[in-house]
Amino acid sequence: MSNMKLFVGGLPYSTTSDELKQHFSAAGNVLSAQVITDKFSGRSKGFGFVEMGTAEEAAKAIEMFNNADFGGRKLAVNEARPKVEGDRGGRGGSRGGFGGGRGGRRDEY
């Protein structure tokens, strides 16, 4: 395990970044902890990222907290995958905007 940044899913929506950092500090030195929020509403999206001090501490955090109960919800903790610039989760080329050419005329009701 080379990456020390962890993805943490299944967070209660009330969890703050400080609470996340405090919880993961039981596994070792937490360099950063961030609960991801919706940029428009400011509400938690129920997941976040934690960066541990060493790869060993990150492995310990996964062992300690993956599938563990946290605030009544079961956490999913694993090694974070690097963000690929421009990637929105889909694979392959873009299909463009309106998805034309899928049969049927949209302007007839």
N, C-alpha and C positions, 0 to 999 in steps of 0.2 A: 504494500500500500504506500504509494508515494504522495498522494494528495492528503492534505490535512484539513481540507474543507469538507464539511458534511452537509448533506441535505437532510432536513428534519421535516417530515410530513405528519399530518394528523394532530396538529397543535390545536388546543382549544382557542377559539377566536378571541378570547380575552387575554391571551398570553402576551406579555410585553417582551421586548428584546432583552431587558435587564433580567427578567425571570428566566428566560431561556439560557442566558449566560450563567446565572447562578446555578441552575439545575445541572448544566453540563460541567461545571467546575468540579463536581464530584469525581469526574473521570480524569481531571488534570487541568493544565493551564489553558484557559480559553482566551484566544487572541481577539476574537470578535464574535458577536452573535447578533443576527438581524432577523426579525420577523418581517416577512414580506407583506406589504399592505397595498390595497388598491389605490392607484394614484388619484382617483377622482373622489372616492368616498372616505379614504383614509382608514378603512376597516381592514383588519387582518384577512389574509387569504388562506390562513390555516397551515401555512408552512413557512420555513425559514432556513437559514444557513448558519452553521457554527464552524468557526475555524479554530482548530486545536493547535497547541504549541508544537507537538511532535506527531509523527506518524503512529507511534506507539499509543499515545494518548487518544488519537482519533480511533484507532482500532479498539481500545478499551471502551470508549464512549459508545461505539456501535454495539459492542458486546453487552454493555450495561443497559442501554436505553432502547435498542430496536425491539419492537413488540411490547415494550413496557407501558404500564398505565401512567398517564400524565394528565392530571385534571379531569379524569373520567374518560379520556380518549386514549386509544392505542397509538403509540408513536411508530413511525417508519423512519429509521435512521440508516443512511448508507452514504457511501462516498459520493460527493457531488461530482457531476460530469461538467467539464469545462463548457462555458457558454460559447456557442458558435455564432459569430456575428451575422446578423440577418436571418438566422434560422428561427422559424416560428413553429418548430416541431414537425413540420411536414418534410417528406423526403422527395427528391426529384424536383423538376422545374415548376415554376409558377403556372397556374392555369389562367391567370388574368382575372379581371373583375367580375363579369356578369355571367360566366358559365354558359355562354351561347352555344347553340348547336347540340342541344341534348334532346331534340325532338319536341314536337308540339309547338304551336305558336302561342306565345305568352299574351299577345294583345287581343285575342279573341276569347270572349267570356260566354 
